[in-house]
């Protein structure tokens, strides 16, 4: 996914990004940044709020912050529990 966005790896993709809080509708909020490849990178707590720990969070990449994700993953207890598309 990072290479498709023009980065060598995940660290390269996310380094230097500025995340801002955004209302994504229906009472949901996310931290959103725009990587150089032109998509939106969203971070949540895996439900409807901002992430609160490094152990439990959700990452989504979509054409815009409110569109359906083309890549996503859930981390629970520090372990990736769901990955789309599946590896």
Number of C-alpha atoms within 10 A of each C-alpha: 15 15 12 9 16 14 16 12 13 12 10 14 19 17 9 10 14 11 15 11 14 16 15 17 9 7 8 13 20 27 21 25 22 20 21 13 14 12 17 19 25 27 25 21 22 18 12 17 18 20 19 11 10 11 13 17 22 21 21 20 24 18 15 16 22 14 11 12 19 13 15 20 19 20 18 16 11 12 10 14 10 14 13 12 11 8 5
